[in-house]
Amino acid sequence: MTLVRLGGLAHHVTVDGHGPVCVLSAGLGLCWFDWDPVVPLLAPHRTVVRFDRPGHGLSQGSPAPPTLAGEAGRIAALLDALRLPGPVTVVGHSIAGLHAEGFARLHPDRTAGLVLVDSSVEDRPRTGGPGLTVAAGTVLTALGLPAALGPALRRLALHPDPAPQDQVRRVYRTSRVWRGALRENARYGPVAAELLALRRTRPLPPGAPVTVLAAPDGSARWEHRQRTLARRLGARYEAAVPSGHLVMWDDPGTVARVVLEAL
């Protein structure tokens, strides 16, 4: 296990393989091992960096509310700490797709390519305060529910859960992880709104390939939203079929191929 201190917080990081760098960031409440099926396919060709955001995986929690600029800066600071200046291919799954696009817009000189894996898409995000959600999470964690039910709650949310159960128990029995996920979820709307504003002022890096890899899973509405995102970004669109939202587990070969093609 490698811990890198960024902004006073210990972040869990893994680095595998060799070659041009790609950074993998998982969705809300997920962590480094959710990329496990993809890493062996990338590592012979890429230096693969995985990290856990604050309160996720094995990283230290933070009381500070997440922001888009903060998450983009976190990726940049991580690369600095690892002495991997870039440019890099940044890969974001679900909510981390917002962070990955934010990094590409705020750090264009450090971006070689952008891959959005079934990314969150918001055109009219709600920007209400996070107080109630965070307060409820504090009460639940104080009652000890994560230790008693944490792994079962992950299995319920991701049924079926393909992750190694020893790792799931190690991570999801801690209240820190559930507080981190609730805090990030509470800030989802403001972070999405930040990205919409950023699109008006900071273009994507010219020449850097962008791919939207979607998992429509039979939903015409979700496929339409993902195709619209691809058009808006001038990106190549591809669908992983069949696959659910956890494309990294359901179709790791397609994820790896798209990342390799993105350089």
N, C-alpha and C positions, 0 to 999 in steps of 0.2 A: 504494500500500500504506500502511495506517495501522497504527502500532504504539502501543498503550496500555499503560503500565506499571501493573501491578496486583500488589501484594505483592512488589515487587522484580523481577517477571518481565515481559518484553515479550510482549504478546498481540497477535496479528494480528486486526484488526477491519475489517469493511466495513459501510458504512451507505449505503442506497439509498432513494429515494422520499421520500414525505412523508405526513403524517397520523398517526393513532394508531400507537404503537410496537408492533412484534412482534419477538421475539428468537428466532432459529432456532439450534438446537444439534444437530449431527449425531452419528451413532453412533460406536461404538468404531473408532478408526483412520481415520475419515473426516474431512473438513475443509470449509472454507467453500465450495469450488466444487461440492460435492455438492448444494447447494441452487440451483445456477444456473438450472435450468429453472423453478423456482417464483418466483424474484425478479421477473422482468418482469410476472408476473401479479399480484403483490402491490404492487409499487412505486407504481403510480398511486393506490393507496388507503391505503397504510401506509408508515411509516418502518420499513424492514427492516434489522435488525441481525444480522449473522452474525459469529461469532468462533471462533477455534481455541483449544481447551483446551491446557494446557501439553504440549509435545511433539507436538502435532497440527498439521497444516498448516504455517503459517509462524511459529507461536508458539515461544517459548523453552521448552526442557525444564526439568523440575523434579525433584529427587531426592525430594521430599516425597510420601508416599503420598496418593492422592486420598481424600477423605471426602465424604459427602453434604452435610454442613453447609458444607464448604469450597467445593463446586461451586455450591451455592445462593448462598453469599456472593460467589462470583466473578461471577455474573450481576448481583447487586446492585451490586457495586463497579464493574463495567463500565458500568452505566447511570449511576452517579454520575459516573464519569470523562467520559462523553459528555454529561453534563448532560441526561439523559433520565430524570427521576425516576419517571415512570409515572403511573398504573398501566399495565402492559403485558400483552400476550398472549404467553405463553411457550410455545414449541413445542419439544418434545424428541423426537428419533428414536432408537429402540433404547435403548441404555444411557442416553442423554441424557434419555429419558423419566423415569428415576429422578430425575435432577437437576432437571428441570422441575417435577415434582410436589413435590420437596423445597423448591424456591423458593416455590411457591404456598403451602405449609404454613408455612414459616418467615417469609415476607414477604407475608402476605395483603393488607396495605394497598397493596402495589405490584403486585398481580395483577389484571388485568382479565379474563383468560381463560386456560385451559390446554388445550393440544392435545397428545395423545400419539400419535405416528406409529409404528405397529407397535412399541410400546414393549416393553422387557424386562419380564417378569413373573416374580417369584420369591416362592413361599410358604414355602420351606424352604431359604434360601440357605446355602451352605457358607462358613464364616468362617475357613478355614485361612490360614496365613501366606503372603506372596507371595515368600518368599526364593528358592525354586528357579526359579520362572518368571523373575524379574528377573535372577538370576544367569545363567541360560541365555541370556537376551537380551543381556546384557553380553558374553558370550563370542562370540555370533554377530556382534554389531556390531563387536567388536574384530577379527574375521576379515575385515571388509570386505564381508560378504554383502549388506547393504542397498544399497551403491553398485553392486554387480554385478547383483543380482537383485531389488531393491526393487520397481520397476514391474511386473515379471513376477509377483511374489508378490501384488500387489494384483489384477492381472488374473485370477490363479488363484482368489483368494478371492471376487471379485465377477464372475466370468465370466457373461455378457459385461460388460466394464467400459465404461460409456458416457461416462466423463469425458474431457475433452480430454487427449490424451496428452502434450502439452508441459507442462501443469500437473502431470500425474501424475509425469513424470520430475523436474520441479523439486522436488517434495515428497518423493517416495518413494525417491529415491536417497540420502537422508540417514539416518544411523543414529539421529538424534534422534527421528524420527517412529516408528520401530519400537520404540525404548525406551519412548517415551510410551505407545504402544498396549499393549505388554506390561505396563507398570506399571499401567495402568488396568484391564486385564483381570485382573491378579492381585488387585486390590482389589474386583472385582465383587461377590463374596459379602458382604464387610463393608459395602459401600455399600448393597446391597439390604437387609441386616439393619437398617441405620440407618433406612431408609425404613419398614420394618415397625414399628419401635418408634415412629417419629414419627407414624404413623397413629393410634396409640393416645392420643396426647397433644395433637396439633396438627391441628385440623380444616381442611379446605379453606375458602377464603374464601367466606362465604355470598353467593349471588347471582352469583358468577363462573361462567360456563358452562364445562363440562369436556366434551371430546370425545375418545373413543378411536377413532382411525382405524386399522383393522387391515388386514393383507394376508394373509389366510388361505392363499392360493395352493394351495387344494385340501386343506389339512390341517385335518381336523375337530378334532383335538386343539388346534392353535394357535388356531382360531376360538373354541373353548370357553374357553380361557384368556383370550383378549382380551375376550370377552363377560363373563366372570366379573369381570375387572378393571373393566369399565365399570359393572357392578352395584355393585361394592364402592365405587366412587367416586361413585355417583349420576350417572354420565356418560351422554351420548348416544353410542351405538355406531354406527359406520358401517364398511363394508368397501370397500376399493379392489380392484375386480375387473375385469379381471385385473391383477395386480401382484405382483411379488416384494417382498423386504424393502426394497429401495431405492425406496420409493414415490415419492420426490421425482423420480426419473428416469423411473419407469414410468408414473406417473399424476400429473404435476404439477398438472393442472387440478383434480383432486379435493382435493389438499393445499391449494392456494390457496383454493378455495371454503370448505373447512372452517375455515381460519384466518380468512378474512374474516367468516364467520358467527359466529366465537367471541367477537366483541366485544359 
